[in-house]
Amino acid sequence: MSKTASPSARLLKTFSLAAVIFLTVSGGPYGLEPLTQYAGKNGALLLLLLVPLLWDLPSILMVLELNSLMPVNGGYYKWVDRALGKRWAFFEGWWTWLYSFTDLAIYPVLFVTYVGYFFPVIQEWKVPIMLVIIWGSAGLNILGIVPVGRVSLILGAIIIIPFLALFGTAFFSSSIHFTMPTPSLNGIGFSAIGMALYTVMWNFLGWDNTTTYAGEVDKPVRSYIISTFIAFALVIFLYVVTTYITQNSGVNFAELNDKMYPLLGQKIGGQWLAAMLAVGGMASALGIFSAVMLSISRIPKSMADDKLLPKWFAIEHKRLKTPYVSILITSIVVSFMALKSFTELIVIDVILYGAGIALEFISLVVLRIKEPDAPRPFKIPLNTFLLTLLMILPIGVYAVALIGELSNPEGSNTQIYFAIGALLTAPIAWLVVKWSSKENSTTDTPNI
């Protein structure tokens, strides 16, 4: 006799959720390598400790409160809809969808870079390999959230183990003499500080992305609180210790930016440790791609359910109940975006993400005013005025990074103008939606 899986068996559990959050936000220190080149020996650790307090903690607290108020599929899109209405919800969904295209495009590039440690000639096959990564992850996501969670646990272990080996080897090595650098940004140009901020911000962004599938998580309020703090503590630990070792290793920071963490492993432990870190980098790229694909694929479906995108975006697989059309369309766009350079993608990524997170903070304050008595199992212990001040912290970091990059005398700033142009497509797309709704006015047309 065949057995039907219980509904809870199709829901993501706490530790699997923690693994997915870890991969969505971080995936380990991979991608943090440029920080020491931009910020120098004395500035890297300073920014790594300061930026999360100003950029991440406010975002995490905001996400936990709004998710406890509305633990539903669609996450931040639904929050903005409830607070600000359909127009701004459309902007939120549109901007974060564009941001995710850019974010997803980074990881196939990183995967090929780490494979290149073992097979240098692999660059000649870069595009086919990236397409395999993109479409293999699409297939995994179509299978459902539970398989993604299980794979995330495995990949998370493959990522963390090489860094634990790095930490043990470094701290027991007699050739490394550890000293604490003096925290300072003296001598660092403003444009370099801007890129250092972009690097740290990119390595910490995405906490809100993990809420778009809250309706598919077991005991979502409790699970998100526990999983988010597990992931945050793990990310901070890995980043700080890795950067501390990097600063004291004597490795050339510019060379590290080019050859990434296998170079650090080679210097500290030899070829075996370099190989472990390269394998971890490959696992990181795969895991982050699958986790981010999981989060973003729910947004077009939610928008289509609200008649803000064509209804075929909402089509689900008949047996697996996953938004496979949304997954396939996202994969097509990412296949083209992956051709851009790593640095360009990071800047575009953070600019687009910052616009979306700003709407979420505004929604937090608006819902406190409009619905002060609505049940919030997790509530930030601040009044409305202090919540508004809290918004200034991440917005301030975002503004400094943007100004720093714009001040670069050697940069063309093409990526900044590209990102701003992408943001401006939202009102244009909204006008198309309004026009389309008038042309096809029916009883189920959304209230826009």
C-alpha positions in Angstrom: 0.0 0.0 0.0 1.4 3.4 -0.9 1.7 6.0 1.8 0.9 9.6 1.3 3.4 12.0 2.9 1.9 14.0 5.8 1.6 17.8 5.1 4.4 18.5 7.6 6.8 16.2 5.7 6.7 18.8 2.9 7.6 21.6 5.2 11.1 22.9 5.9 12.4 22.2 9.4 14.4 24.5 11.6 18.0 23.2 10.9 17.4 22.8 7.2 16.0 26.4 7.2 19.2 27.6 9.0 21.2 26.0 6.3 19.2 27.6 3.6 19.4 31.0 5.3 23.2 30.6 5.7 23.5 29.9 2.0 21.1 32.6 0.9 23.0 35.3 2.9 26.6 34.0 2.9 27.7 30.6 1.8 30.9 31.1 3.8 33.6 33.8 3.4 33.9 33.1 -0.4 33.6 36.4 -2.1 35.1 38.3 0.8 38.6 38.1 -0.6 38.6 41.7 -2.2 38.0 43.3 1.3 41.6 43.2 2.4 42.8 44.8 -0.9 40.3 47.6 -0.6 40.4 48.3 3.1 43.9 47.3 3.9 45.2 45.3 6.9 43.9 47.8 9.5 40.5 48.5 7.9 39.2 45.1 6.8 38.4 43.8 10.3 37.0 47.2 11.4 34.5 47.3 8.5 33.7 43.6 9.0 32.7 44.3 12.6 31.1 47.7 12.1 29.0 47.2 8.9 26.9 44.2 10.2 25.9 46.3 13.2 24.7 49.2 11.0 23.5 47.2 7.9 22.5 43.8 9.1 21.1 43.9 12.6 18.5 46.5 11.7 17.5 44.4 8.6 17.4 41.1 10.6 15.2 42.7 13.3 12.9 44.2 10.7 12.6 40.9 8.9 11.8 38.9 12.0 9.1 41.4 13.1 7.4 41.6 9.7 7.7 37.8 9.2 6.1 37.1 12.6 3.2 39.4 11.6 2.8 37.8 8.1 4.6 34.4 7.8 3.3 33.8 4.3 4.7 32.9 0.9 5.7 36.1 -0.9 7.4 37.5 2.2 8.5 41.1 1.7 6.3 41.6 -1.3 3.2 40.9 0.9 4.5 43.1 3.7 4.8 46.1 1.3 1.4 45.3 -0.2 -0.3 45.4 3.2 1.5 48.6 4.3 1.8 50.7 1.1 -0.6 49.1 -1.4 -0.3 47.4 -4.8 1.8 50.0 -6.6 4.7 50.0 -4.1 4.3 46.2 -3.7 4.8 45.9 -7.5 8.0 48.1 -7.2 9.3 45.9 -4.4 8.7 42.7 -6.3 10.1 44.1 -9.5 13.3 45.6 -7.9 14.0 42.4 -5.9 13.4 40.3 -8.9 15.9 42.3 -10.9 18.3 42.2 -8.0 18.1 38.5 -7.8 18.9 38.1 -11.5 22.2 39.9 -10.8 22.8 38.1 -7.5 22.3 34.7 -9.1 24.6 35.5 -12.0 27.5 35.9 -9.6 27.7 32.3 -8.5 28.2 30.4 -11.7 31.2 32.8 -12.3 32.6 31.9 -8.8 32.0 28.2 -9.4 34.1 28.3 -12.6 36.8 30.3 -10.8 37.2 27.6 -8.1 37.1 24.7 -10.6 39.9 26.6 -12.3 42.2 25.7 -9.4 42.1 22.1 -10.5 41.7 22.6 -14.2 43.2 26.0 -15.4 42.0 25.4 -19.0 38.4 25.3 -17.7 38.0 29.0 -18.6 37.7 27.9 -22.2 34.5 26.0 -21.2 33.2 28.8 -18.9 29.9 29.4 -20.5 28.7 25.8 -20.9 29.7 25.0 -17.3 27.8 28.1 -16.0 24.7 27.0 -18.0 24.9 23.5 -16.4 25.0 25.1 -12.9 22.1 27.4 -13.7 19.8 24.7 -15.2 20.9 22.0 -12.7 19.9 24.2 -9.8 16.6 25.1 -11.6 15.8 21.4 -11.8 16.6 20.9 -8.0 14.2 23.8 -7.2 11.5 22.4 -9.3 11.7 19.2 -7.2 10.7 21.3 -4.1 11.8 23.1 -1.0 12.6 19.9 1.1 15.2 18.6 -1.5 16.7 22.1 -1.6 16.9 22.1 2.2 18.6 18.7 2.4 21.1 19.6 -0.3 21.8 22.8 1.6 22.7 20.9 4.8 25.2 18.8 2.8 26.7 21.8 0.9 26.9 23.8 4.1 29.0 21.1 5.8 31.3 21.0 2.7 31.7 24.8 2.9 32.4 25.0 6.7 34.8 22.0 7.1 37.7 23.5 4.9 37.6 26.7 7.0 37.7 24.8 10.2 40.8 23.0 8.8 42.2 26.4 7.9 41.6 27.8 11.4 43.2 24.8 13.1 46.2 24.8 10.8 46.8 28.5 11.1 46.5 28.8 14.9 48.7 25.8 15.5 51.3 26.9 13.0 54.6 28.2 14.4 55.3 30.3 11.3 52.4 32.7 11.9 52.6 35.3 14.6 49.2 36.7 15.3 48.8 40.4 16.2 45.6 42.4 16.3 45.7 45.2 13.6 45.0 48.7 14.8 41.5 49.5 13.5 41.9 52.4 11.1 41.0 53.6 7.6 43.8 56.1 7.4 45.4 56.2 4.0 42.4 54.4 2.3 40.9 56.4 -0.5 37.1 57.2 -0.4 36.4 55.2 -3.5 38.3 52.2 -2.0 36.2 52.5 1.1 33.1 52.5 -1.1 34.1 49.2 -2.7 35.1 47.8 0.6 31.6 48.6 1.9 30.0 47.1 -1.2 32.0 43.9 -0.6 31.0 43.6 3.0 27.3 44.6 2.3 27.1 42.0 -0.5 28.5 39.3 1.7 25.8 40.0 4.3 22.7 40.8 2.3 19.6 38.6 1.7 18.0 38.1 5.1 14.6 39.2 3.8 14.9 36.8 0.8 14.5 33.9 3.1 10.9 34.8 4.0 9.4 34.4 0.5 8.6 30.7 1.3 7.5 31.1 4.9 4.3 29.3 4.1 6.4 26.2 3.4 8.2 26.3 6.7 7.2 24.2 9.8 6.3 26.5 12.7 7.5 29.5 10.7 7.7 32.2 13.4 9.7 30.1 15.9 11.8 28.5 13.1 12.8 31.8 11.6 13.9 33.3 14.9 16.1 30.3 15.8 17.5 29.8 12.3 18.2 33.4 11.6 20.3 33.8 14.7 22.1 30.5 14.1 23.0 31.6 10.6 24.0 35.2 11.7 26.4 33.8 14.5 27.9 31.3 12.1 28.5 34.0 9.4 30.1 36.4 11.8 32.4 33.7 13.2 33.6 32.5 9.8 34.1 36.0 8.4 36.0 37.5 11.4 38.3 34.5 11.9 39.1 34.1 8.2 39.8 37.8 7.8 42.0 37.8 11.0 44.0 34.9 9.7 44.3 36.6 6.2 45.6 39.8 7.8 48.3 37.9 9.7 49.3 35.3 7.0 51.5 37.6 5.0 49.6 36.7 1.8 49.6 39.4 -0.9 46.1 41.0 -0.8 46.0 41.8 -4.5 47.0 38.3 -5.4 44.4 36.9 -3.0 41.8 38.9 -4.8 42.7 37.2 -8.1 43.4 33.6 -6.9 40.9 33.7 -3.9 41.1 31.5 -0.8 42.9 28.5 -2.3 46.0 30.9 -2.3 45.6 31.4 1.4 45.2 27.7 2.0 48.4 27.0 -0.1 50.4 29.5 2.0 49.2 28.2 5.4 48.8 24.4 4.9 49.9 23.5 1.5 48.2 21.9 -1.5 45.8 19.7 0.5 44.3 22.8 2.2 44.1 24.8 -1.0 42.3 21.9 -2.6 39.8 21.7 0.3 39.1 25.4 0.0 38.6 25.2 -3.7 36.1 22.4 -3.2 34.3 24.5 -0.6 34.2 27.4 -3.0 32.5 25.2 -5.6 30.0 24.0 -2.9 29.4 27.6 -1.9 28.5 28.7 -5.4 26.2 25.8 -5.9 24.5 26.2 -2.5 23.9 29.9 -2.8 22.6 29.7 -6.3 20.0 27.1 -5.3 19.0 28.9 -2.1 18.6 32.3 -3.8 16.7 30.6 -6.7 14.3 29.1 -4.0 13.6 32.6 -2.5 13.1 34.6 -5.7 11.0 32.1 -7.6 8.1 32.7 -5.1 7.9 36.5 -5.9 6.8 36.3 -9.6 4.2 33.8 -8.6 2.8 36.0 -5.8 2.7 39.0 -8.2 0.9 36.9 -10.8 -1.6 35.7 -8.2 -2.3 39.4 -7.6 -2.7 40.0 -11.4 0.4 42.2 -11.5 2.2 39.7 -13.9 0.8 37.4 -16.6 -1.0 34.5 -15.0 1.3 31.9 -16.4 3.9 33.0 -13.9 1.7 31.5 -11.2 1.5 28.1 -12.8 2.7 25.3 -10.5 3.9 21.8 -11.2 0.9 19.5 -10.9 2.6 16.9 -8.7 5.4 18.9 -7.0 3.4 22.1 -6.4 6.4 24.3 -7.2 6.3 27.5 -9.4 8.3 25.9 -12.2 7.4 28.5 -14.8 8.8 31.3 -12.6 11.9 29.1 -12.0 12.5 28.6 -15.7 12.0 32.2 -16.7 14.5 33.3 -13.9 17.0 30.8 -15.2 16.7 32.1 -18.8 17.5 35.7 -17.7 20.3 34.6 -15.4 21.9 32.7 -18.3 22.5 36.0 -20.0 23.4 38.0 -16.9 26.2 35.6 -16.0 28.4 37.1 -18.8 29.1 40.3 -16.7 32.2 40.7 -14.5 32.2 39.9 -10.8 32.9 43.5 -9.6 30.1 45.0 -11.8 27.6 42.4 -10.6 28.4 43.2 -6.9 27.8 46.9 -7.3 24.6 46.4 -9.3 23.4 43.8 -6.8 23.8 46.1 -3.7 22.2 49.1 -5.4 19.1 47.2 -6.4 18.8 45.4 -3.1 19.1 48.7 -1.2 16.0 50.1 -2.9 13.9 47.1 -2.0 15.1 47.0 1.7 14.2 50.7 2.0 10.6 49.9 1.1 10.6 47.2 3.7 11.8 49.5 6.5 9.1 52.0 5.5 6.5 49.2 5.6 7.7 48.3 9.1 7.0 51.8 10.4 3.7 52.2 8.5 2.3 48.9 9.8 3.3 50.0 13.4 1.2 53.1 12.8 -1.7 51.5 10.9 -1.9 48.3 12.9 -0.4 48.9 16.3 -2.4 46.1 18.0 -1.9 43.4 15.3 -0.2 40.3 16.8 3.5 40.3 16.4 5.1 37.3 18.2 8.5 38.9 17.6 8.5 42.7 18.1 11.4 45.1 18.1 11.4 46.8 21.5 11.4 50.3 20.1 8.7 52.9 19.6 7.8 54.3 16.2 10.1 57.2 16.4 13.1 55.0 17.3 12.2 52.6 14.6 12.4 55.5 12.1 15.9 56.4 13.5 16.9 52.7 13.1 16.2 53.0 9.4 18.9 55.7 9.1 21.7 53.2 9.9 21.5 50.9 6.9 20.5 53.7 4.6 23.5 55.7 5.7 25.9 52.8 5.0 24.2 52.4 1.6 24.7 56.1 0.8 28.4 56.2 1.8 29.1 53.1 -0.4 27.3 54.7 -3.4 29.1 58.1 -3.0 32.4 56.3 -2.6 32.0 54.4 -5.8 30.8 57.5 -7.7 33.9 59.4 -6.5 36.3 56.9 -8.1 38.3 59.0 -10.6 39.3 55.9 -12.6 35.8 54.3 -12.9 33.3 54.8 -15.6 30.4 54.1 -13.1 28.7 52.2 -15.9 27.4 49.6 -13.4 25.9 52.3 -11.2 24.0 53.9 -14.2 22.9 50.4 -15.2 21.5 49.8 -11.7 19.7 53.2 -11.6 18.3 52.5 -15.1 17.0 49.1 -13.8 15.3 50.8 -10.9 13.6 53.2 -13.2 12.1 50.4 -15.2 9.7 49.7 -12.3 7.4 52.8 -12.8 7.5 52.0 -16.6 6.4 48.4 -16.0 3.7 49.7 -13.6 2.3 51.9 -16.3 2.1 48.9 -18.5 0.3 47.0 -15.8 -2.2 49.8 -15.4 -2.8 50.1 -19.1 -3.2 46.3 -19.4 -5.7 46.2 -16.6 -7.8 48.9 -18.3 -7.7 47.1 -21.6 -8.7 43.8 -20.0 -11.0 45.1 -17.3 -12.7 42.2 -15.6 -14.1 41.5 -12.2 -10.8 40.0 -11.1 -8.7 42.9 -12.1 -6.6 44.1 -9.1 -7.3 47.3 -7.3 -4.5 49.5 -8.6 
